[in-house]
């Protein structure tokens, strides 16, 4: 629940709150195609899912694709996770180091620690990413 800066890219799918790692191979490749990576910064209001969805009784599927901010989104729904309101999480995992402070291992560990199990990985058309389906352990018994 705060005001944050959001980086706007000429290619909208690359816009993110995260700062880029300019030493990343993926950054160098994208820069060839996009030119300037971020062209503008805007202030945005962000709200935790715990607050935004506080009256929701159950969430069958939570889809997360936020260009490197997946862990922050998950941390913003700790109450929903603790109460087992979210049953299944489908999210994009990046297999590159384009964004600073991004760790797919931390995302996985966070979900395991919050009673989720990796159910399946899906290859995507994008070489440097994959989708993952995590299911609440209680549903797998």
N, C-alpha and C positions, 0 to 999 in steps of 0.2 A: 504494500500500500504506500506508494510513493510516486514522485515525479522523476522520470528517468529520461535520458537522451536515447534516441533511436536513430541509427545510421541508415540513411536512404541511399540505395544503390540504383544506378540507371536500369539494371535488370532487377525488377521488383522482388524476385525470388531470392536474391542475395542480400536484401535488406535485413538488418539484425541489430539487436541491442549490443551484441558483442563487438569488441574491437578485433581487428584482423591481425594475424601473425604475418608480417610482410616477408618473413624468411621462408614461409611455407611454399612448397612446390605447387600446391593447389592454388595459392594466391597468385603466383607467377603465371600459371596457365589461365586463370580467370581474367587476370589483368590484360592479357593479350586480346581476349574476346570482348571484354567490357570497357577497356580503357581505365579511366579513373574509377576506383572501386566504390568509394562512398563520395557522393556529391553534395550531400546535405545532412545536417543533424537537426532533428526536431525534438521538442519536449513532448513527452506523452505521459498520461496518468496510467499507472498500472495498479491493479488490484489483485490480491491473492484469491485463488479459487476458493479457499476456505471461506472468505467473506462473500464473494460473488454468488456462490452456490450454497450458502449456509442453510437455506430452507429445503434443499433438495433431499429427498429420502433415499434415492438410489440412482446410481449412474452405471448403466450397463457397459458402456464403452466410452473411454476418454481417449480422444485422438490428439496427439501432440506433435506438431511440426513447426518449430520456432527457431530454426537456424542457429543452433548452438546453445539455446537457453532452456533446453529440456530439464536439466537438473533444477534450475531456478523455479520453473513451473511446478515441478514435483514437490519441491520444498514449500511452495505456496499452498499445497493441499494436504499438509500433514494431518490435519484433523479429519478430513474426508478419508484419508488412508487408514488412520487409526480406528475410525468407526466402521471401517469396511464398507463404506458407501460406494466406492468405486470397485467394480468387479473385474474389468478388463482394461488394460492400457495398451494402446497401439501407438508407437512412436518411431520417429526417424532417428537413427543413430548415424553419426558422421564417422567415416573412416579416413579422416585426414586431420591435419592440424591447422586448418585455416583460421580458426578462432582461438584467441588467447584464453587460457583457463578452461578449456573444454576437455572433459575426460569421459569417454564412454564407459570406462571401468567404474567411475564414481556413480554414474547413472545406474548401471547394473547393480552395484553394491547397495545403493539406496533402495532400489525396488526389492531386492532380496531381503534386506533388513526390515522392510515394511510388508512382509508376508506375501510377496508376489514371486511367481516362478516364470522364468523364460519359457514360453510355450513353443514359439516358432520364430525363425528368422526368414525374412523375405528379401530376395535380391530385387533391386530396383533398376530402372533404366540408367540411373546415375551411378557411375563406377565407384564414386567415393562415398557412397551412403548405402544403408540398408534399413529396412523397416523391421521392427521387432514387436511381437505380441507377448505381453506379460499377463498372466492370469492369477487372480487371487487364489492362494493355496487352498482355501476352504472349498472352492468350486471343483478342485481336482481330486477330492477324496472320495 
